[in-house]
Amino acid sequence: MKAIERWSILTCPECGHSEKMEMPTDACLWFHECSHCKMLLKPKPGDCCVFCSWGSVPCPPIQAGQGDCCQN
Ligand SMILES: [Zn+2]
């Protein structure tokens, strides 16, 4: 069984600040406010959540091969 990495390092595209965040396994995170510059991070077009766009590892559903965590 493949281990799912629950911790991701989110890097702010505005100021370069990075912070370690625990990802929820049963929900997606669309927005995250940078604790340094207060910019609201949003997913890039085509990405399902902020972790897939700005994190060091993709979100748990992607890691598990289940596809996007929040398809619309
Ligand atoms: Zn920032």
N, CA, C, O and the ligand as a Tripos MOL2 file, in Angstrom:
@<TRIPOS>MOLECULE
protein
  289   287    73     0     0
PROTEIN
NO_CHARGES

@<TRIPOS>ATOM
      1 N           0.8390   -1.1930    0.0000 N.3       1 MET1
      2 CA          0.0000    0.0000    0.0000 C.3       1 MET1
      3 C           0.8840    1.2570    0.0000 C.2       1 MET1
      4 O           1.8430    1.3800    0.7620 O.2       1 MET1
      5 N           0.5280    2.1380   -0.8530 N.am      2 LYS2
      6 CA          1.3250    3.3470   -1.0080 C.3       2 LYS2
      7 C           1.0420    4.3240    0.1270 C.2       2 LYS2
      8 O          -0.1080    4.5860    0.4790 O.2       2 LYS2
      9 N           2.1080    4.8430    0.6760 N.am      3 ALA3
     10 CA          1.9430    5.8060    1.7590 C.3       3 ALA3
     11 C           1.5680    7.1700    1.1920 C.2       3 ALA3
     12 O           2.1340    7.6310    0.2010 O.2       3 ALA3
     13 N           0.6270    7.7820    1.8290 N.am      4 ILE4
     14 CA          0.1930    9.1150    1.4180 C.3       4 ILE4
     15 C           0.8930   10.1510    2.2910 C.2       4 ILE4
     16 O           0.8510   10.0980    3.5200 O.2       4 ILE4
     17 N           1.5180   11.0660    1.6290 N.am      5 GLU5
     18 CA          2.1560   12.1620    2.3620 C.3       5 GLU5
     19 C           1.0970   13.1790    2.7500 C.2       5 GLU5
     20 O           0.4230   13.7380    1.8840 O.2       5 GLU5
     21 N           0.9470   13.4200    4.0360 N.am      6 ARG6
     22 CA         -0.1040   14.3400    4.4840 C.3       6 ARG6
     23 C           0.3860   15.7670    4.6480 C.2       6 ARG6
     24 O          -0.4100   16.7000    4.7550 O.2       6 ARG6
     25 N           1.7010   15.9300    4.6670 N.am      7 TRP7
     26 CA          2.2300   17.2690    4.8920 C.3       7 TRP7
     27 C           2.7840   17.8420    3.5990 C.2       7 TRP7
     28 O           3.5130   17.1740    2.8660 O.2       7 TRP7
     29 N           2.4340   19.0560    3.3400 N.am      8 SER8
     30 CA          2.8970   19.7160    2.1320 C.3       8 SER8
     31 C           3.4750   21.0720    2.5070 C.2       8 SER8
     32 O           3.0050   21.7310    3.4340 O.2       8 SER8
     33 N           4.4910   21.4700    1.7780 N.am      9 ILE9
     34 CA          5.0660   22.7910    2.0140 C.3       9 ILE9
     35 C           4.5250   23.7280    0.9440 C.2       9 ILE9
     36 O           4.8760   23.6290   -0.2320 O.2       9 ILE9
     37 N           3.6760   24.6230    1.3730 N.am     10 LEU10
     38 CA          3.0820   25.5910    0.4560 C.3      10 LEU10
     39 C           4.0160   26.7850    0.2990 C.2      10 LEU10
     40 O           4.4680   27.3760    1.2790 O.2      10 LEU10
     41 N           4.2920   27.1200   -0.9450 N.am     11 THR11
     42 CA          5.1540   28.2740   -1.2080 C.3      11 THR11
     43 C           4.3390   29.3750   -1.8650 C.2      11 THR11
     44 O           3.7070   29.1700   -2.9010 O.2      11 THR11
     45 N           4.3650   30.5250   -1.2540 N.am     12 CYS12
     46 CA          3.6100   31.6760   -1.7730 C.3      12 CYS12
     47 C           4.2730   32.2030   -3.0460 C.2      12 CYS12
     48 O           5.4710   32.4880   -3.0460 O.2      12 CYS12
     49 N           3.5030   32.3330   -4.1290 N.am     13 PRO13
     50 CA          4.0920   32.8260   -5.3790 C.3      13 PRO13
     51 C           4.3930   34.3180   -5.3200 C.2      13 PRO13
     52 O           5.1490   34.8360   -6.1420 O.2      13 PRO13
     53 N           3.8160   34.9930   -4.3700 N.am     14 GLU14
     54 CA          3.9900   36.4450   -4.2700 C.3      14 GLU14
     55 C           5.2820   36.8220   -3.5400 C.2      14 GLU14
     56 O           6.0730   37.6300   -4.0270 O.2      14 GLU14
     57 N           5.4780   36.2250   -2.3680 N.am     15 CYS15
     58 CA          6.6300   36.6430   -1.5640 C.3      15 CYS15
     59 C           7.6400   35.5230   -1.3550 C.2      15 CYS15
     60 O           8.7170   35.7580   -0.8070 O.2      15 CYS15
     61 N           7.3080   34.3030   -1.7870 N.am     16 GLY16
     62 CA          8.2630   33.2020   -1.6460 C.3      16 GLY16
     63 C           8.2650   32.5540   -0.2790 C.2      16 GLY16
     64 O           9.0400   31.6310   -0.0280 O.2      16 GLY16
     65 N           7.4050   33.0270    0.6050 N.am     17 HIS17
     66 CA          7.3120   32.4450    1.9400 C.3      17 HIS17
     67 C           6.7450   31.0300    1.8480 C.2      17 HIS17
     68 O           5.7770   30.7890    1.1280 O.2      17 HIS17
     69 N           7.3520   30.1000    2.5800 N.am     18 SER18
     70 CA          6.7930   28.7540    2.5750 C.3      18 SER18
     71 C           6.4070   28.3330    3.9700 C.2      18 SER18
     72 O           7.0580   28.6880    4.9530 O.2      18 SER18
     73 N           5.3390   27.5690    4.0380 N.am     19 GLU19
     74 CA          4.8790   27.0810    5.3340 C.3      19 GLU19
     75 C           4.3870   25.6510    5.1920 C.2      19 GLU19
     76 O           3.8020   25.2660    4.1800 O.2      19 GLU19
     77 N           4.6430   24.8780    6.2350 N.am     20 LYS20
     78 CA          4.2560   23.4780    6.2130 C.3      20 LYS20
     79 C           2.8200   23.3470    6.6910 C.2      20 LYS20
     80 O           2.4510   23.8610    7.7470 O.2      20 LYS20
     81 N           2.0260   22.6580    5.9050 N.am     21 MET21
     82 CA          0.6130   22.5170    6.2160 C.3      21 MET21
     83 C           0.2100   21.0560    6.1540 C.2      21 MET21
     84 O           0.6790   20.3060    5.2980 O.2      21 MET21
     85 N          -0.6690   20.6570    7.0760 N.am     22 GLU22
     86 CA         -1.2070   19.3080    7.0070 C.3      22 GLU22
     87 C          -2.4280   19.3370    6.0960 C.2      22 GLU22
     88 O          -3.3320   20.1530    6.2730 O.2      22 GLU22
     89 N          -2.4390   18.4330    5.1200 N.am     23 MET23
     90 CA         -3.5430   18.4300    4.1660 C.3      23 MET23
     91 C          -4.6950   17.5870    4.6940 C.2      23 MET23
     92 O          -4.4760   16.5150    5.2590 O.2      23 MET23
     93 N          -5.9250   18.0680    4.5120 N.am     24 PRO24
     94 CA         -7.0740   17.2420    4.8660 C.3      24 PRO24
     95 C          -7.1960   16.1100    3.8470 C.2      24 PRO24
     96 O          -6.9840   16.3300    2.6550 O.2      24 PRO24
     97 N          -7.5360   14.9060    4.3010 N.am     25 THR25
     98 CA         -7.6400   13.7870    3.3580 C.3      25 THR25
     99 C          -9.0280   13.6850    2.7530 C.2      25 THR25
    100 O          -9.2100   13.0400    1.7200 O.2      25 THR25
    101 N          -9.9910   14.3020    3.3740 N.am     26 ASP26
    102 CA        -11.3690   14.1460    2.9170 C.3      26 ASP26
    103 C         -11.9700   15.4380    2.3870 C.2      26 ASP26
    104 O         -13.1720   15.5100    2.1300 O.2      26 ASP26
    105 N         -11.1500   16.4390    2.2260 N.am     27 ALA27
    106 CA        -11.6640   17.7070    1.7110 C.3      27 ALA27
    107 C         -10.5470   18.4020    0.9660 C.2      27 ALA27
    108 O          -9.3690   18.0960    1.1550 O.2      27 ALA27
    109 N         -10.9230   19.3310    0.1250 N.am     28 CYS28
    110 CA         -9.8890   20.0570   -0.6010 C.3      28 CYS28
    111 C          -9.8080   21.4690   -0.0610 C.2      28 CYS28
    112 O         -10.7440   21.9860    0.5490 O.2      28 CYS28
    113 N          -8.6810   22.0620   -0.3030 N.am     29 LEU29
    114 CA         -8.4700   23.4150    0.1760 C.3      29 LEU29
    115 C          -8.2980   24.3240   -1.0330 C.2      29 LEU29
    116 O          -7.2990   24.2580   -1.7510 O.2      29 LEU29
    117 N          -9.2810   25.1570   -1.2340 N.am     30 TRP30
    118 CA         -9.2720   26.0400   -2.4020 C.3      30 TRP30
    119 C          -8.4620   27.2930   -2.1650 C.2      30 TRP30
    120 O          -7.7870   27.7970   -3.0630 O.2      30 TRP30
    121 N          -8.5370   27.7890   -0.9430 N.am     31 PHE31
    122 CA         -7.8730   29.0490   -0.6730 C.3      31 PHE31
    123 C          -6.9840   28.9260    0.5450 C.2      31 PHE31
    124 O          -7.2750   28.1950    1.4910 O.2      31 PHE31
    125 N          -5.9090   29.6550    0.4890 N.am     32 HIS32
    126 CA         -5.0420   29.7240    1.6630 C.3      32 HIS32
    127 C          -4.4410   31.1180    1.7180 C.2      32 HIS32
    128 O          -3.8970   31.6080    0.7290 O.2      32 HIS32
    129 N          -4.5410   31.7450    2.8640 N.am     33 GLU33
    130 CA         -3.9650   33.0750    3.0030 C.3      33 GLU33
    131 C          -2.5340   32.9580    3.4900 C.2      33 GLU33
    132 O          -2.2620   32.3510    4.5250 O.2      33 GLU33
    133 N          -1.6250   33.5450    2.7310 N.am     34 CYS34
    134 CA         -0.2170   33.5280    3.1100 C.3      34 CYS34
    135 C          -0.0530   34.2190    4.4560 C.2      34 CYS34
    136 O          -0.5610   35.3200    4.6630 O.2      34 CYS34
    137 N           0.6570   33.5680    5.3650 N.am     35 SER35
    138 CA          0.8020   34.1520    6.6930 C.3      35 SER35
    139 C           1.8010   35.3000    6.6930 C.2      35 SER35
    140 O           1.9040   36.0470    7.6660 O.2      35 SER35
    141 N           2.5330   35.4330    5.5970 N.am     36 HIS36
    142 CA          3.5500   36.4850    5.5230 C.3      36 HIS36
    143 C           3.0230   37.7550    4.8450 C.2      36 HIS36
    144 O           3.0640   38.8400    5.4250 O.2      36 HIS36
    145 N           2.5240   37.6060    3.6020 N.am     37 CYS37
    146 CA          2.0970   38.7970    2.8610 C.3      37 CYS37
    147 C           0.5810   38.9170    2.7480 C.2      37 CYS37
    148 O           0.0670   39.8780    2.1760 O.2      37 CYS37
    149 N          -0.1300   37.9370    3.2970 N.am     38 LYS38
    150 CA         -1.6080   37.9550    3.3160 C.3      38 LYS38
    151 C          -2.2410   37.8040    1.9410 C.2      38 LYS38
    152 O          -3.4340   38.0560    1.7730 O.2      38 LYS38
    153 N          -1.4530   37.3960    0.9660 N.am     39 MET39
    154 CA         -2.0510   37.1490   -0.3300 C.3      39 MET39
    155 C          -2.8900   35.8810   -0.2730 C.2      39 MET39
    156 O          -2.5260   34.9080    0.3870 O.2      39 MET39
    157 N          -4.0090   35.9080   -0.9700 N.am     40 LEU40
    158 CA         -4.8580   34.7320   -1.0040 C.3      40 LEU40
    159 C          -4.3990   33.8170   -2.1370 C.2      40 LEU40
    160 O          -4.5250   34.1550   -3.3140 O.2      40 LEU40
    161 N          -3.8710   32.6660   -1.7680 N.am     41 LEU41
    162 CA         -3.4460   31.7020   -2.7730 C.3      41 LEU41
    163 C          -4.6560   30.9600   -3.3000 C.2      41 LEU41
    164 O          -5.5200   30.5240   -2.5390 O.2      41 LEU41
    165 N          -4.7040   30.8250   -4.6170 N.am     42 LYS42
    166 CA         -5.7920   30.0910   -5.2620 C.3      42 LYS42
    167 C          -5.1800   29.0610   -6.1970 C.2      42 LYS42
    168 O          -4.0460   29.2340   -6.6430 O.2      42 LYS42
    169 N          -5.9140   27.9860   -6.5030 N.am     43 PRO43
    170 CA         -5.3700   26.9950   -7.4370 C.3      43 PRO43
    171 C          -5.1760   27.5980   -8.8220 C.2      43 PRO43
    172 O          -5.9400   28.4650   -9.2470 O.2      43 PRO43
    173 N          -4.1410   27.1270   -9.5240 N.am     44 LYS44
    174 CA         -3.9490   27.5330  -10.9130 C.3      44 LYS44
    175 C          -5.0380   26.8750  -11.7570 C.2      44 LYS44
    176 O          -5.6050   25.8640  -11.3410 O.2      44 LYS44
    177 N          -5.3400   27.4180  -12.9200 N.am     45 PRO45
    178 CA         -6.3380   26.7820  -13.7880 C.3      45 PRO45
    179 C          -5.9550   25.3320  -14.0730 C.2      45 PRO45
    180 O          -4.8180   25.0470  -14.4500 O.2      45 PRO45
    181 N          -6.9010   24.4250  -13.8920 N.am     46 GLY46
    182 CA         -6.6320   23.0120  -14.1430 C.3      46 GLY46
    183 C          -6.2020   22.2470  -12.9020 C.2      46 GLY46
    184 O          -6.2310   21.0170  -12.8930 O.2      46 GLY46
    185 N          -5.8040   22.9590  -11.8550 N.am     47 ASP47
    186 CA         -5.4380   22.2890  -10.6130 C.3      47 ASP47
    187 C          -6.6310   22.2730   -9.6760 C.2      47 ASP47
    188 O          -7.4910   23.1530   -9.7220 O.2      47 ASP47
    189 N          -6.6690   21.2420   -8.8100 N.am     48 CYS48
    190 CA         -7.8590   21.0710   -7.9940 C.3      48 CYS48
    191 C          -7.7840   21.7900   -6.6610 C.2      48 CYS48
    192 O          -8.8180   22.0630   -6.0510 O.2      48 CYS48
    193 N          -6.5990   22.0980   -6.2020 N.am     49 CYS49
    194 CA         -6.5120   22.7790   -4.9100 C.3      49 CYS49
    195 C          -5.1710   23.4870   -4.7870 C.2      49 CYS49
    196 O          -4.2940   23.3290   -5.6350 O.2      49 CYS49
    197 N          -5.0220   24.2570   -3.7400 N.am     50 VAL50
    198 CA         -3.7930   25.0270   -3.5770 C.3      50 VAL50
    199 C          -2.5610   24.1380   -3.4060 C.2      50 VAL50
    200 O          -1.4490   24.5370   -3.7500 O.2      50 VAL50
    201 N          -2.7640   22.9330   -2.8720 N.am     51 PHE51
    202 CA         -1.6130   22.0500   -2.6800 C.3      51 PHE51
    203 C          -1.0730   21.5640   -4.0170 C.2      51 PHE51
    204 O           0.1380   21.4280   -4.1920 O.2      51 PHE51
    205 N          -1.9740   21.3030   -4.9590 N.am     52 CYS52
    206 CA         -1.5210   20.8430   -6.2770 C.3      52 CYS52
    207 C          -0.8040   21.9580   -7.0300 C.2      52 CYS52
    208 O           0.0730   21.6910   -7.8520 O.2      52 CYS52
    209 N          -1.1710   23.1930   -6.7540 N.am     53 SER53
    210 CA         -0.5470   24.3130   -7.4620 C.3      53 SER53
    211 C           0.7130   24.8190   -6.7730 C.2      53 SER53
    212 O           1.7140   25.1040   -7.4290 O.2      53 SER53
    213 N           0.6610   24.9280   -5.4640 N.am     54 TRP54
    214 CA          1.7330   25.6110   -4.7420 C.3      54 TRP54
    215 C           2.4390   24.7400   -3.7140 C.2      54 TRP54
    216 O           3.4240   25.1670   -3.1110 O.2      54 TRP54
    217 N           1.9490   23.5330   -3.5090 N.am     55 GLY55
    218 CA          2.5480   22.6830   -2.4890 C.3      55 GLY55
    219 C           3.7000   21.8490   -3.0140 C.2      55 GLY55
    220 O           3.8900   21.7240   -4.2230 O.2      55 GLY55
    221 N           4.4670   21.2810   -2.0960 N.am     56 SER56
    222 CA          5.6030   20.4410   -2.4750 C.3      56 SER56
    223 C           5.1430   19.0580   -2.9130 C.2      56 SER56
    224 O           5.8680   18.3640   -3.6260 O.2      56 SER56
    225 N           3.9570   18.6510   -2.4980 N.am     57 VAL57
    226 CA          3.3760   17.3830   -2.9340 C.3      57 VAL57
    227 C           1.9140   17.6160   -3.2890 C.2      57 VAL57
    228 O           1.2690   18.4850   -2.7020 O.2      57 VAL57
    229 N           1.3860   16.8610   -4.2330 N.am     58 PRO58
    230 CA         -0.0310   17.0170   -4.5640 C.3      58 PRO58
    231 C          -0.9340   16.5330   -3.4380 C.2      58 PRO58
    232 O          -0.4830   15.8560   -2.5140 O.2      58 PRO58
    233 N          -2.1970   16.8820   -3.5200 N.am     59 CYS59
    234 CA         -3.1350   16.5430   -2.4520 C.3      59 CYS59
    235 C          -3.3610   15.0240   -2.3700 C.2      59 CYS59
    236 O          -3.1310   14.3150   -3.3500 O.2      59 CYS59
    237 N          -3.8040   14.5300   -1.2250 N.am     60 PRO60
    238 CA         -3.9670   13.0800   -1.0100 C.3      60 PRO60
    239 C          -4.7730   12.3410   -2.0810 C.2      60 PRO60
    240 O          -4.3450   11.2620   -2.4900 O.2      60 PRO60
    241 N          -5.9060   12.8500   -2.5570 N.am     61 PRO61
    242 CA         -6.6430   12.1100   -3.6010 C.3      61 PRO61
    243 C          -5.8190   11.9240   -4.8800 C.2      61 PRO61
    244 O          -5.9170   10.8850   -5.5330 O.2      61 PRO61
    245 N          -5.0210   12.9110   -5.2330 N.am     62 ILE62
    246 CA         -4.1590   12.8020   -6.4150 C.3      62 ILE62
    247 C          -3.0760   11.7540   -6.1530 C.2      62 ILE62
    248 O          -2.7840   10.9310   -7.0210 O.2      62 ILE62
    249 N          -2.4870   11.7830   -4.9680 N.am     63 GLN63
    250 CA         -1.4510   10.7980   -4.6220 C.3      63 GLN63
    251 C          -2.0150    9.3760   -4.6580 C.2      63 GLN63
    252 O          -1.3260    8.4320   -5.0440 O.2      63 GLN63
    253 N          -3.2700    9.2410   -4.2510 N.am     64 ALA64
    254 CA         -3.8970    7.9110   -4.2150 C.3      64 ALA64
    255 C          -4.4030    7.4900   -5.5820 C.2      64 ALA64
    256 O          -4.9080    6.3790   -5.7440 O.2      64 ALA64
    257 N          -4.2710    8.3760   -6.5750 N.am     65 GLY65
    258 CA         -4.6930    8.0400   -7.9350 C.3      65 GLY65
    259 C          -6.1900    8.1100   -8.1350 C.2      65 GLY65
    260 O          -6.7310    7.5080   -9.0620 O.2      65 GLY65
    261 N          -6.8590    8.8460   -7.2640 N.am     66 GLN66
    262 CA         -8.3080    8.9580   -7.3630 C.3      66 GLN66
    263 C          -8.7450   10.1340   -8.2370 C.2      66 GLN66
    264 O          -9.9410   10.3740   -8.4090 O.2      66 GLN66
    265 N          -7.7930   10.8530   -8.7790 N.am     67 GLY67
    266 CA         -8.1600   12.0080   -9.5820 C.3      67 GLY67
    267 C          -8.3300   13.2400   -8.7180 C.2      67 GLY67
    268 O          -7.9580   13.2510   -7.5440 O.2      67 GLY67
    269 N          -8.8820   14.2500   -9.3000 N.am     68 ASP68
    270 CA         -9.0280   15.5080   -8.5800 C.3      68 ASP68
    271 C          -9.8620   15.3370   -7.3230 C.2      68 ASP68
    272 O         -10.8030   14.5450   -7.2780 O.2      68 ASP68
    273 N          -9.4890   16.1070   -6.2950 N.am     69 CYS69
    274 CA        -10.2350   16.0150   -5.0490 C.3      69 CYS69
    275 C         -11.5550   16.7530   -5.1470 C.2      69 CYS69
    276 O         -12.4610   16.4960   -4.3540 O.2      69 CYS69
    277 N         -11.6830   17.6480   -6.0840 N.am     70 CYS70
    278 CA        -12.9430   18.3770   -6.1950 C.3      70 CYS70
    279 C         -13.2190   18.7000   -7.6580 C.2      70 CYS70
    280 O         -13.0510   19.8400   -8.0920 O.2      70 CYS70
    281 N         -13.6300   17.7220   -8.3920 N.am     71 GLN71
    282 CA        -13.9570   17.9430   -9.7940 C.3      71 GLN71
    283 C         -15.2610   18.6980   -9.9140 C.2      71 GLN71
    284 O         -16.2010   18.4810   -9.1500 O.2      71 GLN71
    285 N         -15.2970   19.5940  -10.8960 N.am     72 ASN72
    286 CA        -16.5620   20.2990  -11.0750 C.3      72 ASN72
    287 C         -17.0140   20.2100  -12.5220 C.2      72 ASN72
    288 O         -18.0640   20.7450  -12.8750 O.2      72 ASN72
    289 ZN          3.1760   35.5380    0.6330 Zn       73 ZN73
@<TRIPOS>BOND
     1     1     2 1
     2     2     3 1
     3     3     4 2
     4     3     5 am
     5     5     6 1
     6     6     7 1
     7     7     8 2
     8     7     9 am
     9     9    10 1
    10    10    11 1
    11    11    12 2
    12    11    13 am
    13    13    14 1
    14    14    15 1
    15    15    16 2
    16    15    17 am
    17    17    18 1
    18    18    19 1
    19    19    20 2
    20    19    21 am
    21    21    22 1
    22    22    23 1
    23    23    24 2
    24    23    25 am
    25    25    26 1
    26    26    27 1
    27    27    28 2
    28    27    29 am
    29    29    30 1
    30    30    31 1
    31    31    32 2
    32    31    33 am
    33    33    34 1
    34    34    35 1
    35    35    36 2
    36    35    37 am
    37    37    38 1
    38    38    39 1
    39    39    40 2
    40    39    41 am
    41    41    42 1
    42    42    43 1
    43    43    44 2
    44    43    45 am
    45    45    46 1
    46    46    47 1
    47    47    48 2
    48    47    49 am
    49    49    50 1
    50    50    51 1
    51    51    52 2
    52    51    53 am
    53    53    54 1
    54    54    55 1
    55    55    56 2
    56    55    57 am
    57    57    58 1
    58    58    59 1
    59    59    60 2
    60    59    61 am
    61    61    62 1
    62    62    63 1
    63    63    64 2
    64    63    65 am
    65    65    66 1
    66    66    67 1
    67    67    68 2
    68    67    69 am
    69    69    70 1
    70    70    71 1
    71    71    72 2
    72    71    73 am
    73    73    74 1
    74    74    75 1
    75    75    76 2
    76    75    77 am
    77    77    78 1
    78    78    79 1
    79    79    80 2
    80    79    81 am
    81    81    82 1
    82    82    83 1
    83    83    84 2
    84    83    85 am
    85    85    86 1
    86    86    87 1
    87    87    88 2
    88    87    89 am
    89    89    90 1
    90    90    91 1
    91    91    92 2
    92    91    93 am
    93    93    94 1
    94    94    95 1
    95    95    96 2
    96    95    97 am
    97    97    98 1
    98    98    99 1
    99    99   100 2
   100    99   101 am
   101   101   102 1
   102   102   103 1
   103   103   104 2
   104   103   105 am
   105   105   106 1
   106   106   107 1
   107   107   108 2
   108   107   109 am
   109   109   110 1
   110   110   111 1
   111   111   112 2
   112   111   113 am
   113   113   114 1
   114   114   115 1
   115   115   116 2
   116   115   117 am
   117   117   118 1
   118   118   119 1
   119   119   120 2
   120   119   121 am
   121   121   122 1
   122   122   123 1
   123   123   124 2
   124   123   125 am
   125   125   126 1
   126   126   127 1
   127   127   128 2
   128   127   129 am
   129   129   130 1
   130   130   131 1
   131   131   132 2
   132   131   133 am
   133   133   134 1
   134   134   135 1
   135   135   136 2
   136   135   137 am
   137   137   138 1
   138   138   139 1
   139   139   140 2
   140   139   141 am
   141   141   142 1
   142   142   143 1
   143   143   144 2
   144   143   145 am
   145   145   146 1
   146   146   147 1
   147   147   148 2
   148   147   149 am
   149   149   150 1
   150   150   151 1
   151   151   152 2
   152   151   153 am
   153   153   154 1
   154   154   155 1
   155   155   156 2
   156   155   157 am
   157   157   158 1
   158   158   159 1
   159   159   160 2
   160   159   161 am
   161   161   162 1
   162   162   163 1
   163   163   164 2
   164   163   165 am
   165   165   166 1
   166   166   167 1
   167   167   168 2
   168   167   169 am
   169   169   170 1
   170   170   171 1
   171   171   172 2
   172   171   173 am
   173   173   174 1
   174   174   175 1
   175   175   176 2
   176   175   177 am
   177   177   178 1
   178   178   179 1
   179   179   180 2
   180   179   181 am
   181   181   182 1
   182   182   183 1
   183   183   184 2
   184   183   185 am
   185   185   186 1
   186   186   187 1
   187   187   188 2
   188   187   189 am
   189   189   190 1
   190   190   191 1
   191   191   192 2
   192   191   193 am
   193   193   194 1
   194   194   195 1
   195   195   196 2
   196   195   197 am
   197   197   198 1
   198   198   199 1
   199   199   200 2
   200   199   201 am
   201   201   202 1
   202   202   203 1
   203   203   204 2
   204   203   205 am
   205   205   206 1
   206   206   207 1
   207   207   208 2
   208   207   209 am
   209   209   210 1
   210   210   211 1
   211   211   212 2
   212   211   213 am
   213   213   214 1
   214   214   215 1
   215   215   216 2
   216   215   217 am
   217   217   218 1
   218   218   219 1
   219   219   220 2
   220   219   221 am
   221   221   222 1
   222   222   223 1
   223   223   224 2
   224   223   225 am
   225   225   226 1
   226   226   227 1
   227   227   228 2
   228   227   229 am
   229   229   230 1
   230   230   231 1
   231   231   232 2
   232   231   233 am
   233   233   234 1
   234   234   235 1
   235   235   236 2
   236   235   237 am
   237   237   238 1
   238   238   239 1
   239   239   240 2
   240   239   241 am
   241   241   242 1
   242   242   243 1
   243   243   244 2
   244   243   245 am
   245   245   246 1
   246   246   247 1
   247   247   248 2
   248   247   249 am
   249   249   250 1
   250   250   251 1
   251   251   252 2
   252   251   253 am
   253   253   254 1
   254   254   255 1
   255   255   256 2
   256   255   257 am
   257   257   258 1
   258   258   259 1
   259   259   260 2
   260   259   261 am
   261   261   262 1
   262   262   263 1
   263   263   264 2
   264   263   265 am
   265   265   266 1
   266   266   267 1
   267   267   268 2
   268   267   269 am
   269   269   270 1
   270   270   271 1
   271   271   272 2
   272   271   273 am
   273   273   274 1
   274   274   275 1
   275   275   276 2
   276   275   277 am
   277   277   278 1
   278   278   279 1
   279   279   280 2
   280   279   281 am
   281   281   282 1
   282   282   283 1
   283   283   284 2
   284   283   285 am
   285   285   286 1
   286   286   287 1
   287   287   288 2
@<TRIPOS>SUBSTRUCTURE
     1 MET1         2 RESIDUE 1 A MET
     2 LYS2         6 RESIDUE 1 A LYS
     3 ALA3        10 RESIDUE 1 A ALA
     4 ILE4        14 RESIDUE 1 A ILE
     5 GLU5        18 RESIDUE 1 A GLU
     6 ARG6        22 RESIDUE 1 A ARG
     7 TRP7        26 RESIDUE 1 A TRP
     8 SER8        30 RESIDUE 1 A SER
     9 ILE9        34 RESIDUE 1 A ILE
    10 LEU10       38 RESIDUE 1 A LEU
    11 THR11       42 RESIDUE 1 A THR
    12 CYS12       46 RESIDUE 1 A CYS
    13 PRO13       50 RESIDUE 1 A PRO
    14 GLU14       54 RESIDUE 1 A GLU
    15 CYS15       58 RESIDUE 1 A CYS
    16 GLY16       62 RESIDUE 1 A GLY
    17 HIS17       66 RESIDUE 1 A HIS
    18 SER18       70 RESIDUE 1 A SER
    19 GLU19       74 RESIDUE 1 A GLU
    20 LYS20       78 RESIDUE 1 A LYS
    21 MET21       82 RESIDUE 1 A MET
    22 GLU22       86 RESIDUE 1 A GLU
    23 MET23       90 RESIDUE 1 A MET
    24 PRO24       94 RESIDUE 1 A PRO
    25 THR25       98 RESIDUE 1 A THR
    26 ASP26      102 RESIDUE 1 A ASP
    27 ALA27      106 RESIDUE 1 A ALA
    28 CYS28      110 RESIDUE 1 A CYS
    29 LEU29      114 RESIDUE 1 A LEU
    30 TRP30      118 RESIDUE 1 A TRP
    31 PHE31      122 RESIDUE 1 A PHE
    32 HIS32      126 RESIDUE 1 A HIS
    33 GLU33      130 RESIDUE 1 A GLU
    34 CYS34      134 RESIDUE 1 A CYS
    35 SER35      138 RESIDUE 1 A SER
    36 HIS36      142 RESIDUE 1 A HIS
    37 CYS37      146 RESIDUE 1 A CYS
    38 LYS38      150 RESIDUE 1 A LYS
    39 MET39      154 RESIDUE 1 A MET
    40 LEU40      158 RESIDUE 1 A LEU
    41 LEU41      162 RESIDUE 1 A LEU
    42 LYS42      166 RESIDUE 1 A LYS
    43 PRO43      170 RESIDUE 1 A PRO
    44 LYS44      174 RESIDUE 1 A LYS
    45 PRO45      178 RESIDUE 1 A PRO
    46 GLY46      182 RESIDUE 1 A GLY
    47 ASP47      186 RESIDUE 1 A ASP
    48 CYS48      190 RESIDUE 1 A CYS
    49 CYS49      194 RESIDUE 1 A CYS
    50 VAL50      198 RESIDUE 1 A VAL
    51 PHE51      202 RESIDUE 1 A PHE
    52 CYS52      206 RESIDUE 1 A CYS
    53 SER53      210 RESIDUE 1 A SER
    54 TRP54      214 RESIDUE 1 A TRP
    55 GLY55      218 RESIDUE 1 A GLY
    56 SER56      222 RESIDUE 1 A SER
    57 VAL57      226 RESIDUE 1 A VAL
    58 PRO58      230 RESIDUE 1 A PRO
    59 CYS59      234 RESIDUE 1 A CYS
    60 PRO60      238 RESIDUE 1 A PRO
    61 PRO61      242 RESIDUE 1 A PRO
    62 ILE62      246 RESIDUE 1 A ILE
    63 GLN63      250 RESIDUE 1 A GLN
    64 ALA64      254 RESIDUE 1 A ALA
    65 GLY65      258 RESIDUE 1 A GLY
    66 GLN66      262 RESIDUE 1 A GLN
    67 GLY67      266 RESIDUE 1 A GLY
    68 ASP68      270 RESIDUE 1 A ASP
    69 CYS69      274 RESIDUE 1 A CYS
    70 CYS70      278 RESIDUE 1 A CYS
    71 GLN71      282 RESIDUE 1 A GLN
    72 ASN72      286 RESIDUE 1 A ASN
    73 ZN73       289 GROUP 0 **** ****
